[in-house]
Amino acid sequence: MKPKLLDLFCGAGGAGMGFSRAGFEVVGVDIKPQPRYPFEFHQADALEYLAEHYQEFDVIHASPPCQRYSRITKVTGNPENHPDLLQPSVDALKKTGKPYIVENVPGAPMENYLMLCGTMFGLHVFRHRLFMCNPQIIMSPMSCNHDDRSSNGGKNGDQKHPEAKYITVTSAVSPISKAKKAMGIDWMNRAELVEAIPPAYTEWLGGQMIACLTKHAPDAGESARFTSRFHAESLSTSQALSTLTPRW
Ligand SMILES: C[S@@+](CC[C@H](N)C(=O)[O-])C[C@H]1O[C@@H](n2cnc3c(N)ncnc32)[C@H](O)[C@@H]1O
């Protein structure tokens, strides 16, 4: 049986797709309808759903809205107009005792994060995202590779530096076909794509999460020894591992 992952603030499923490719059964939750979400979907408030259902899942991922911390909001809007769902999400996830991954943008108040960029996966997109993971045993595949400039959408739908090898995916991005290809996403509309993370990121993280959690839980005895070894080093990691069900 596949391990089950809860995809909170799922949008149209950029993160969910990567976790599915890594080997998880994925269930998504979003406050808005998501007709293009590729997996089981529930329309609900993420933290209310988490409180009611966390015990049904092996790993929980959360992508709370990033507008409060994004550079664009600082330039064109007021961060105070966007609710802070990041800290409440982190607090709620820690309370569950489950393994978790939280994603957000550079500038967000995250602790002990790993930064991923499209160029680490051979994608032609500059898209830095921060991931806070528990257990904290996850590495990035390589450094960024910004060996050419990135094109940006202009005010009138035109594109600055259209010849550039890379593209920056914001709401003005153009052409959308280049942006979809660069993100590795072909099922979303423009608004969904702009909010998404490339599935390659969570395929990488999910694969490592599965490897590190299954490797040490083939039977109850070994699982217990592993858990007690980690208990000495990290209470939160120990708590996370002890919640794993033996079905994977
Ligand atoms: C950054 S997007 C998620 C993108 C997604 N992870 C992906 O890779 O495609 C954040 C999502 O949070 C949703 N959202 C905002 N407030 C929410 C809440 N209270 N409960 C659930 N979802 C919420 C928004 O509708 C939006 O789809």
The ligand as a Tripos MOL2 file, in Angstrom:
@<TRIPOS>MOLECULE
LIG
   27    29     1     0     0
SMALL
NO_CHARGES

@<TRIPOS>ATOM
      1 C1          0.4280   28.9750   -3.2540 C.3       1 LIG1
      2 S1         -1.1480   28.3370   -3.6450 S.3       1 LIG1
      3 C2         -0.8000   26.6080   -3.6600 C.3       1 LIG1
      4 C3         -0.1080   26.0980   -4.8670 C.3       1 LIG1
      5 C4          0.0840   24.6030   -4.9170 C.3       1 LIG1
      6 N1          0.8530   24.1310   -3.7890 N.3       1 LIG1
      7 C5          0.7490   24.1390   -6.1960 C.2       1 LIG1
      8 O1          1.9350   23.7760   -6.1730 O.co2     1 LIG1
      9 O2          0.0820   24.1240   -7.2440 O.co2     1 LIG1
     10 C6         -2.0340   28.5690   -2.1560 C.3       1 LIG1
     11 C7         -3.4480   28.0470   -2.1320 C.3       1 LIG1
     12 O3         -3.9830   28.2130   -0.8200 O.3       1 LIG1
     13 C8         -5.3850   28.3180   -0.9450 C.3       1 LIG1
     14 N2         -5.9170   28.8170    0.3470 N.ar      1 LIG1
     15 C9         -5.9070   30.0840    0.8450 C.ar      1 LIG1
     16 N3         -6.4490   30.1100    2.0700 N.ar      1 LIG1
     17 C10        -6.8060   28.8160    2.3760 C.ar      1 LIG1
     18 C11        -7.3900   28.1930    3.5010 C.ar      1 LIG1
     19 N4         -7.7120   28.8900    4.6030 N.pl3     1 LIG1
     20 N5         -7.6090   26.8590    3.4510 N.ar      1 LIG1
     21 C12        -7.2810   26.1460    2.3590 C.ar      1 LIG1
     22 N6         -6.7240   26.6800    1.2540 N.ar      1 LIG1
     23 C13        -6.4770   28.0090    1.2640 C.ar      1 LIG1
     24 C14        -5.5730   29.2200   -2.1430 C.3       1 LIG1
     25 O4         -6.8750   29.0470   -2.6920 O.3       1 LIG1
     26 C15        -4.4360   28.7190   -3.0710 C.3       1 LIG1
     27 O5         -4.9390   27.7700   -3.9910 O.3       1 LIG1
@<TRIPOS>BOND
     1     1     2 1
     2     2     3 1
     3     2    10 1
     4     3     4 1
     5     4     5 1
     6     5     6 1
     7     5     7 1
     8     7     8 2
     9     7     9 1
    10    10    11 1
    11    11    12 1
    12    11    26 1
    13    12    13 1
    14    13    14 1
    15    13    24 1
    16    14    15 ar
    17    14    23 ar
    18    15    16 ar
    19    16    17 ar
    20    17    18 ar
    21    17    23 ar
    22    18    19 1
    23    18    20 ar
    24    20    21 ar
    25    21    22 ar
    26    22    23 ar
    27    24    25 1
    28    24    26 1
    29    26    27 1
@<TRIPOS>SUBSTRUCTURE
     1 LIG1         1 GROUP 0 **** ****
